[in-house]
Amino acid sequence: MRSKEISINNLVNHEIYAGNPLLGESLFVTLHLPPQWQLAPGVSRPDISASHERRNRYWVANGSGWYVVYDGDRRWALELAIHIRLLPKNPKIITGEPVSINGHPAQITWKTKRRGLPWQRHDVNFMTVDFDCQSSERHLQLEFSGWCPQEGFDEVLEALRHLKCH
């Protein structure tokens, strides 16, 4: 993972790249976050099986990446799973709360799952954002999960409205 930070409009841009020995370096997305939020590599390396060039940039066309988005001062952390696929010929209908991600119509779904060892189970919140980007010909799914309070999820969701996918 390579992340490049650029500060614009009080948000910090994190260009999330991943490399493949055959395909080279490709961009997943540019994630805009408030300055107190940081981005770090997740538990496993990104997996890219296809990329393509659009508007003089190489984009992940099929792949997944795992990261951690965190605010160290407030001790909040969210796991971020990014899943990108080529636009399907017959897209499935995703039901959820409608939102706009940088002009793209998107759906957000919320759920809670019990996680942990049987004697230490706890609730983990999930926020999943799904949308299609016609310009880069990709379907994007970003799933944030963690024990973070709702306020943290709301801050990340507000920043997601500025995400760059093409």
Secondary structure as a PSIPRED ss2 file (coil, helix, strand):
# PSIPRED VFORMAT (PSIPRED V4.0)

   1 M C   1.000  0.000  0.000
   2 R E   0.000  0.000  1.000
   3 S E   0.000  0.000  1.000
   4 K E   0.000  0.000  1.000
   5 E E   0.000  0.000  1.000
   6 I E   0.000  0.000  1.000
   7 S E   0.000  0.000  1.000
   8 I E   0.000  0.000  1.000
   9 N C   1.000  0.000  0.000
  10 N C   1.000  0.000  0.000
  11 L E   0.000  0.000  1.000
  12 V E   0.000  0.000  1.000
  13 N E   0.000  0.000  1.000
  14 H E   0.000  0.000  1.000
  15 E E   0.000  0.000  1.000
  16 I E   0.000  0.000  1.000
  17 Y E   0.000  0.000  1.000
  18 A E   0.000  0.000  1.000
  19 G E   0.000  0.000  1.000
  20 N E   0.000  0.000  1.000
  21 P C   1.000  0.000  0.000
  22 L C   1.000  0.000  0.000
  23 L C   1.000  0.000  0.000
  24 G E   0.000  0.000  1.000
  25 E E   0.000  0.000  1.000
  26 S E   0.000  0.000  1.000
  27 L E   0.000  0.000  1.000
  28 F E   0.000  0.000  1.000
  29 V E   0.000  0.000  1.000
  30 T E   0.000  0.000  1.000
  31 L E   0.000  0.000  1.000
  32 H E   0.000  0.000  1.000
  33 L E   0.000  0.000  1.000
  34 P C   1.000  0.000  0.000
  35 P C   1.000  0.000  0.000
  36 Q C   1.000  0.000  0.000
  37 W C   1.000  0.000  0.000
  38 Q E   0.000  0.000  1.000
  39 L E   0.000  0.000  1.000
  40 A E   0.000  0.000  1.000
  41 P E   0.000  0.000  1.000
  42 G C   1.000  0.000  0.000
  43 V C   1.000  0.000  0.000
  44 S C   1.000  0.000  0.000
  45 R C   1.000  0.000  0.000
  46 P C   1.000  0.000  0.000
  47 D E   0.000  0.000  1.000
  48 I E   0.000  0.000  1.000
  49 S E   0.000  0.000  1.000
  50 A E   0.000  0.000  1.000
  51 S E   0.000  0.000  1.000
  52 H E   0.000  0.000  1.000
  53 E E   0.000  0.000  1.000
  54 R E   0.000  0.000  1.000
  55 R C   1.000  0.000  0.000
  56 N C   1.000  0.000  0.000
  57 R E   0.000  0.000  1.000
  58 Y E   0.000  0.000  1.000
  59 W E   0.000  0.000  1.000
  60 V E   0.000  0.000  1.000
  61 A E   0.000  0.000  1.000
  62 N E   0.000  0.000  1.000
  63 G E   0.000  0.000  1.000
  64 S E   0.000  0.000  1.000
  65 G E   0.000  0.000  1.000
  66 W E   0.000  0.000  1.000
  67 Y E   0.000  0.000  1.000
  68 V E   0.000  0.000  1.000
  69 V E   0.000  0.000  1.000
  70 Y E   0.000  0.000  1.000
  71 D E   0.000  0.000  1.000
  72 G C   1.000  0.000  0.000
  73 D C   1.000  0.000  0.000
  74 R C   1.000  0.000  0.000
  75 R C   1.000  0.000  0.000
  76 W E   0.000  0.000  1.000
  77 A E   0.000  0.000  1.000
  78 L E   0.000  0.000  1.000
  79 E E   0.000  0.000  1.000
  80 L E   0.000  0.000  1.000
  81 A E   0.000  0.000  1.000
  82 I E   0.000  0.000  1.000
  83 H E   0.000  0.000  1.000
  84 I E   0.000  0.000  1.000
  85 R E   0.000  0.000  1.000
  86 L E   0.000  0.000  1.000
  87 L C   1.000  0.000  0.000
  88 P C   1.000  0.000  0.000
  89 K C   1.000  0.000  0.000
  90 N C   1.000  0.000  0.000
  91 P C   1.000  0.000  0.000
  92 K C   1.000  0.000  0.000
  93 I C   1.000  0.000  0.000
  94 I C   1.000  0.000  0.000
  95 T C   1.000  0.000  0.000
  96 G C   1.000  0.000  0.000
  97 E E   0.000  0.000  1.000
  98 P E   0.000  0.000  1.000
  99 V E   0.000  0.000  1.000
 100 S E   0.000  0.000  1.000
 101 I E   0.000  0.000  1.000
 102 N C   1.000  0.000  0.000
 103 G C   1.000  0.000  0.000
 104 H E   0.000  0.000  1.000
 105 P E   0.000  0.000  1.000
 106 A E   0.000  0.000  1.000
 107 Q E   0.000  0.000  1.000
 108 I E   0.000  0.000  1.000
 109 T E   0.000  0.000  1.000
 110 W E   0.000  0.000  1.000
 111 K E   0.000  0.000  1.000
 112 T E   0.000  0.000  1.000
 113 K E   0.000  0.000  1.000
 114 R E   0.000  0.000  1.000
 115 R E   0.000  0.000  1.000
 116 G C   1.000  0.000  0.000
 117 L C   1.000  0.000  0.000
 118 P H   0.000  1.000  0.000
 119 W H   0.000  1.000  0.000
 120 Q H   0.000  1.000  0.000
 121 R C   1.000  0.000  0.000
 122 H E   0.000  0.000  1.000
 123 D E   0.000  0.000  1.000
 124 V E   0.000  0.000  1.000
 125 N E   0.000  0.000  1.000
 126 F E   0.000  0.000  1.000
 127 M E   0.000  0.000  1.000
 128 T E   0.000  0.000  1.000
 129 V E   0.000  0.000  1.000
 130 D E   0.000  0.000  1.000
 131 F E   0.000  0.000  1.000
 132 D E   0.000  0.000  1.000
 133 C E   0.000  0.000  1.000
 134 Q C   1.000  0.000  0.000
 135 S C   1.000  0.000  0.000
 136 S C   1.000  0.000  0.000
 137 E C   1.000  0.000  0.000
 138 R E   0.000  0.000  1.000
 139 H E   0.000  0.000  1.000
 140 L E   0.000  0.000  1.000
 141 Q E   0.000  0.000  1.000
 142 L E   0.000  0.000  1.000
 143 E E   0.000  0.000  1.000
 144 F E   0.000  0.000  1.000
 145 S E   0.000  0.000  1.000
 146 G E   0.000  0.000  1.000
 147 W C   1.000  0.000  0.000
 148 C C   1.000  0.000  0.000
 149 P C   1.000  0.000  0.000
 150 Q H   0.000  1.000  0.000
 151 E H   0.000  1.000  0.000
 152 G H   0.000  1.000  0.000
 153 F H   0.000  1.000  0.000
 154 D H   0.000  1.000  0.000
 155 E H   0.000  1.000  0.000
 156 V H   0.000  1.000  0.000
 157 L H   0.000  1.000  0.000
 158 E H   0.000  1.000  0.000
 159 A H   0.000  1.000  0.000
 160 L H   0.000  1.000  0.000
 161 R C   1.000  0.000  0.000
 162 H C   1.000  0.000  0.000
 163 L C   1.000  0.000  0.000
 164 K E   0.000  0.000  1.000
 165 C C   1.000  0.000  0.000
 166 H C   1.000  0.000  0.000
